[in-house]
Amino acid sequence: MLAEPPRVGPRSAVGRLPMLAGAAAALLTGLYGGLALLIPAIPAPETFPREHGPLMALGFLGTLICLERAVALRSRWGYAAPALSALGAVCLAAGAEKPGQVALTAGAGWLVGIYLALLGRRLSRETLLQLGGALAWYVSGLLWLGGRPVSELVAWFAAFQVLTIAGERLELAHVTVLRPGVARGLLAAAAPLGLGAVYSVWDPVTGARITGVGLLAVAAWLAWYDVARRTVRAHGLPRYTAVCLLAGYGWLALSGVLWTATGLASGSYLYDAALHAVFLGFVMSMVFGHAPVILPAVLRIRLPYRPILYAPLALLHVAVALRVAGDLAGVGAVRTAGGVLAEAALLMFAGCAVTLALRPPTERRQR
């Protein structure tokens, strides 16, 4: 009797590749759109620069978060979330804006369902925080479908990503045996994120200022209580991850200051600095730090740590510093240089990750 061939579905690494490909498409088109915004002379389809923000925040990062949560759920129905998000990203990149908005919003709604299922298994503060992030994405999608411009949705995008990351860090912070009051402190710190996003529906400036208070409060909590304060004195991957996290918390704090001070209404340069401090300096630093752990869990392939990973990390933070400095000084050339270097850092990290993952095991052991 012949053995039954192995099933290939979303639970297998091969079955997850189309979803990862959708995220990659969102990343590449989003990066190209960002480059076209920095250098208008670069030819690009109109949809790329127009959808730069949603492609990066929802199409790329949203799909990765959905995929990681679906893997954690360990139930086949959960994979509808990353599938819908990836489909929305591809539609958005192809210029089909309305289908892209619908699919991305549906993916967010499915992600809410995943968190509700996880809460049904075990009620926890960290999952509640992440559920708040998914709800922020879902509401932003509904507002987007209702005709709100992306510029009025950035508080919702920030709440989605910061709450998701804060929830994941709280889960790991329990390794240090946090007191219950300390964990509740993060919930209190994160509350202005949701409040600011909601208030931005009626008053975007005041809503952005309230969101900025939340960004500052969450950054302070993470910088003080995160286990990264201890692991930064370790070696290898734990230290690398800690460096990524602590550097990211610095950018999160700066973004909180900028959001609170400007309300995202003090000109295009300060607006650019406020957004990229959080979405590039903070969020992408978190991606760099968590990738060696999350990608193997999602794709079932090893991503061994090597010191070369510090190269794209250093380039990323130099790039963000240049971009923010150029914005604050009103020097367009410095801002553009920072933006271009940041894109190079993201591509460099992707190249390092692929190279390390594909190296033969024997070669890995020799290093």
C-alpha positions in Angstrom: 0.0 0.0 0.0 1.4 3.3 -1.1 2.0 5.9 1.6 -0.4 8.9 1.6 1.4 11.9 0.2 1.9 14.7 2.7 -0.8 17.4 2.7 0.3 20.8 1.7 -1.9 23.4 3.3 -1.7 26.6 5.3 -0.3 24.6 8.2 2.8 23.8 6.2 5.6 26.1 5.3 4.8 25.7 1.6 1.2 26.5 2.2 2.1 29.8 3.9 4.4 31.0 1.1 1.6 32.7 -1.0 0.7 34.8 2.1 4.4 35.6 2.7 4.6 36.5 -1.0 1.7 39.0 -0.6 3.5 40.6 2.3 6.7 40.8 0.2 4.8 42.4 -2.7 3.4 45.0 -0.3 6.9 45.7 1.0 8.5 46.1 -2.4 5.8 48.3 -3.8 5.6 50.3 -0.6 9.3 50.9 -0.7 9.2 51.9 -4.3 6.3 54.2 -3.6 8.2 55.8 -0.7 11.2 56.3 -3.0 9.0 58.0 -5.5 7.7 60.3 -2.7 11.2 61.3 -1.8 12.4 61.6 -5.4 9.5 62.7 -7.6 11.6 62.3 -10.8 11.5 58.5 -10.3 8.8 57.0 -12.6 6.2 55.0 -10.6 2.6 54.0 -11.0 0.4 56.5 -9.3 -0.9 53.9 -6.8 2.6 53.2 -5.3 3.2 56.5 -3.7 -0.4 57.1 -2.9 -0.7 53.8 -1.0 2.8 53.8 0.5 1.5 54.0 4.1 -1.2 51.3 3.9 1.0 49.0 1.9 3.7 49.1 4.6 1.6 49.3 7.7 -1.2 47.0 6.7 -0.2 45.1 3.6 3.3 44.1 4.8 3.3 44.3 8.6 -0.4 43.4 8.9 0.0 40.3 6.9 3.0 39.2 8.9 1.2 39.7 12.2 -1.9 37.8 10.9 0.3 34.9 9.8 2.2 34.8 13.1 -1.1 34.8 15.1 -2.6 32.1 12.8 0.3 29.9 13.5 -0.1 30.5 17.2 -3.8 29.7 17.0 -3.0 26.3 15.4 -6.4 26.1 13.7 -6.9 26.1 10.0 -9.6 28.7 9.9 -7.2 31.3 11.3 -5.2 31.4 8.1 -8.0 33.3 6.4 -6.7 36.4 8.1 -3.3 36.5 6.5 -4.8 35.2 3.2 -7.2 38.2 3.1 -4.6 40.6 4.1 -2.1 39.4 1.5 -4.9 39.6 -1.1 -5.7 43.1 -0.1 -2.0 44.1 -0.3 -1.8 42.7 -3.9 -5.0 44.4 -4.9 -3.8 47.7 -3.5 -0.4 47.4 -5.2 -2.2 46.6 -8.5 -4.3 49.8 -8.3 -7.6 48.0 -7.3 -8.1 50.3 -4.3 -11.6 49.4 -3.2 -11.1 45.6 -3.4 -7.8 46.1 -1.6 -9.5 48.1 1.2 -12.2 45.5 1.6 -9.8 42.6 1.8 -7.5 44.3 4.2 -10.4 45.3 6.5 -11.8 41.8 6.3 -8.3 40.4 7.3 -8.4 42.8 10.3 -11.8 41.5 11.3 -10.6 37.9 11.0 -7.6 38.8 13.2 -10.0 40.1 15.8 -11.6 36.7 15.7 -8.3 35.0 16.2 -7.6 37.0 19.4 -11.1 36.3 20.7 -10.4 32.6 20.2 -7.1 32.9 22.0 -8.8 34.8 24.9 -11.3 32.0 25.1 -8.4 29.6 25.8 -6.7 31.9 28.3 -7.7 35.3 29.5 -4.5 37.5 29.6 -3.6 41.2 29.6 -1.1 40.7 26.7 -3.8 39.2 24.4 -6.2 42.0 25.4 -3.6 44.5 24.3 -3.2 42.8 21.0 -6.9 42.5 20.5 -7.0 46.3 21.0 -4.5 46.6 18.2 -6.5 44.4 15.9 -9.6 46.4 16.6 -7.7 49.6 15.8 -6.8 48.2 12.4 -10.4 47.0 11.8 -11.9 50.4 12.6 -9.3 52.2 10.5 -10.4 50.0 7.6 -14.0 50.9 8.1 -13.2 54.6 8.2 -11.0 54.1 5.1 -13.9 52.4 3.3 -16.1 55.3 4.4 -13.9 57.8 2.6 -11.5 59.0 5.2 -8.1 59.9 3.9 -5.1 58.0 5.1 -3.7 61.1 6.8 -6.6 60.9 9.2 -6.0 57.2 9.9 -2.4 57.3 11.1 -3.4 57.3 14.8 -5.3 54.1 14.2 -2.3 52.6 12.3 0.0 53.6 15.2 -2.4 52.1 17.8 -2.6 48.8 15.8 1.2 48.3 15.6 2.2 49.7 19.0 -0.5 47.8 20.9 0.4 44.6 19.1 4.1 44.9 19.9 3.4 46.0 23.5 1.3 42.9 24.0 4.0 40.6 22.7 6.6 42.3 24.9 4.4 42.0 28.0 4.1 38.3 27.4 7.8 38.0 27.4 8.2 40.4 30.3 6.5 37.8 32.5 9.7 35.9 32.5 10.9 38.5 35.0 8.0 37.7 37.3 6.3 41.1 37.0 4.0 42.1 39.8 0.3 42.4 38.7 0.3 46.1 39.3 3.2 46.6 36.9 1.4 44.7 34.1 -1.7 46.8 34.7 0.6 49.8 34.3 1.1 49.0 30.7 -2.6 48.8 30.1 -2.9 52.3 31.6 0.0 53.6 29.5 -1.6 52.2 26.4 -5.1 53.6 27.1 -4.3 57.0 25.5 -3.4 55.2 22.2 -7.0 54.0 21.9 -8.5 57.2 23.2 -6.4 59.3 20.8 -7.4 57.2 17.8 -11.1 57.5 18.7 -10.9 61.3 19.3 -9.1 61.8 16.0 -12.3 60.9 14.2 -13.7 64.3 15.3 -10.5 66.2 16.0 -7.4 64.8 14.3 -5.0 67.3 15.9 -6.1 66.7 19.4 -6.4 63.0 18.8 -2.8 62.9 17.6 -1.7 64.8 20.7 -3.4 62.3 22.9 -1.9 59.4 20.9 1.5 61.0 21.5 1.0 60.8 25.2 0.3 57.1 24.8 3.4 56.6 22.7 5.5 58.3 25.4 3.9 56.3 28.2 4.3 52.9 26.4 7.9 53.7 25.5 8.7 54.6 29.2 7.1 51.3 30.4 8.9 49.2 27.8 12.3 50.8 28.4 12.0 50.3 32.2 10.4 46.8 32.5 11.2 45.0 29.3 13.5 42.0 29.7 15.8 43.6 27.1 17.3 45.6 29.9 18.8 42.4 31.2 19.5 40.5 28.0 21.4 43.4 26.5 24.3 42.2 28.7 24.2 38.7 27.3 25.7 37.5 24.0 24.7 36.4 20.6 21.0 36.5 19.6 19.6 37.7 23.0 21.9 40.7 23.0 21.2 41.5 19.3 17.4 41.4 20.0 17.8 43.6 23.1 19.8 46.2 21.1 17.0 46.3 18.5 14.3 46.7 21.1 16.0 49.3 23.2 17.0 51.4 20.2 13.4 51.1 19.0 12.0 52.3 22.3 14.1 55.5 22.0 12.5 56.2 18.6 9.0 55.5 20.1 9.7 58.0 22.9 10.8 60.7 20.3 7.8 60.0 18.2 5.6 60.5 21.3 7.2 63.9 21.9 6.7 64.9 18.2 3.1 63.7 18.1 2.3 65.5 21.4 4.0 68.7 20.4 2.8 69.1 16.8 -0.5 67.2 16.7 0.8 66.1 13.2 -0.3 69.6 12.0 3.0 71.6 12.0 3.9 71.2 8.3 5.0 68.4 6.1 8.5 68.1 7.5 7.5 67.7 11.1 4.7 65.4 10.0 7.2 63.2 8.2 9.5 63.1 11.2 6.7 62.2 13.6 5.5 59.4 11.4 8.8 57.8 10.5 10.1 57.9 14.0 7.4 55.5 15.1 6.7 53.5 11.9 10.3 53.2 10.7 12.5 53.7 13.8 10.4 51.8 16.2 8.4 49.3 14.3 11.1 48.2 11.8 13.6 47.9 14.7 11.1 45.5 16.3 10.8 43.5 13.0 14.6 43.2 12.9 14.8 42.0 16.5 12.0 39.5 16.3 12.6 38.1 12.8 15.2 35.4 13.9 12.5 33.9 16.2 9.2 34.5 14.3 10.3 33.6 10.8 11.5 30.1 11.8 8.2 29.5 13.6 6.2 30.7 10.6 8.2 29.1 7.8 9.7 26.2 9.7 13.2 27.0 8.6 16.2 28.1 10.7 17.3 31.7 10.7 20.6 31.5 12.7 21.9 34.6 14.3 25.2 36.0 12.9 26.9 39.3 13.8 26.3 40.5 10.2 22.7 41.3 11.3 24.1 44.3 13.1 25.0 45.9 9.7 21.4 46.5 8.5 20.4 47.4 12.0 23.0 50.1 12.3 22.2 51.4 8.8 18.5 51.6 9.7 19.1 53.7 12.8 21.6 56.0 11.0 19.1 56.4 8.3 16.2 57.2 10.6 18.4 59.7 12.4 19.3 61.4 9.1 15.7 61.5 8.0 14.4 63.0 11.3 17.3 65.4 11.5 16.6 66.5 7.9 13.0 67.0 8.8 13.6 69.0 11.9 16.2 71.2 10.2 14.0 71.5 7.1 16.8 70.2 4.8 15.3 68.2 2.1 18.5 66.6 0.8 19.3 65.2 4.3 15.8 63.9 4.6 16.0 62.2 1.2 19.3 60.7 2.0 17.9 59.2 5.2 14.9 57.8 3.4 17.0 56.2 0.7 19.4 54.7 3.3 16.4 53.3 5.3 15.1 51.5 2.2 18.6 50.1 1.7 18.7 48.9 5.3 15.4 47.0 4.9 16.6 45.4 1.7 19.9 44.5 3.3 18.2 42.9 6.2 16.0 40.8 3.9 19.1 39.8 1.9 20.9 38.8 5.1 17.9 36.8 6.3 17.6 34.9 3.0 21.3 34.2 2.8 21.5 32.9 6.4 18.4 30.7 6.0 19.7 29.1 2.8 23.2 28.4 3.9 24.0 24.7 4.4 23.9 23.5 8.0 27.5 22.3 7.8 28.6 25.8 6.8 26.6 27.3 9.6 28.4 25.1 12.2 31.8 26.1 10.8 31.3 29.7 11.7 
